[in-house]
Amino acid sequence: MSKQKTFFTSLRQKHDFTQEQVADVIGVTRQTYAVIESGKQELSLSQAKKLADLYGISLEDIVTQKDTSLKIKIKTIEDRT
C-alpha cells in the first residue's frame, strides 16, 4: 500500500466522507479521486488546497502527507498546564 493511499484514505475515513463527497469538493469524478487516493495519480495544487481546506489542515500537511493537526492540539493542551 502506498503512502499516498494510506494518508488520503485515512483522512477521508477519519472525517466520515465518501470518495464521492471528496471528489465533488475537489472537482473530479469519484473514479478519478479513487485513482488519486490509490497513489496512481498526483493531485494538482488547486486540488491539494481544496483538500487542505476540507480537512482543516495545512497545504504543507497535504503535500508532505503528514497530519500535524493532532500534534498541534496536544502541544496546545500541554502549554496550558
N, C-alpha and C positions, 0 to 999 in steps of 0.2 A: 504494500500500500504506500502510495507516495505521500510525502509530507503535505503537499497541497491538498490532497484528498482528505487526509486526516484533519487538517486545520479547518477547511471550509465546511466539511461535513459536521464537525463537532460544533462549530459556531452556529450553524443553521439549526442543529438539533437542540443546542443549549437554549436557543430563543424560540423553540417550537414553531419554526417556519417550515413550509414545504419547499421543494425545489421550485415549484410553480410560483409561489409567492416571491421568492428571492429573484427569480428570473424576471418577473414583472417589474420589480424595483430597479433592476439594472438594465432593463430594456432589451432582453433577449428571450428566446423561447425556452421552455423547460428543457428541451433536448440539448440546446446549446449550453445552458447552465450545467446540466449533468456532465457534459464534456469538460467544462471548466473545472467543476468540482472533482472530477476524476483525475485531473492533472494533465490532461492531454491538450489543453488549450490554456493560454495565459489570459488574464484579464487586461483590458485596456485601462489606461489611467482613469478615465471617467467612470468606468465600471468599478474600479477599486475604490474610488472616492465615494460612490453610492453605497457600496458595501460597508465602508467605514462609518458612514452616517447611519445606515440601518442598524448596525450593531453597537453604535456608540463607542467605537474605538478609533484610534488614530489611523491615518493613512499609513504611517510607518508600520503599525502592527499588521496591517493587511499585507504590505509589501514584504515584510520580514517573516510573516506568518507566525507571529507571536502575540498572544493576547495578554498584554501587560495590565489590563484594567484591574484584574484581581490583585496584582502586586501593589498597584496604586492604592486600592481600597485598604489593604492590610497595613500599608505604611501609614495611611491617614489615621487609622484606628490606633496604631501603636503610638503615634505622635500625641494623641490625646491623653495618654496615661503618664 
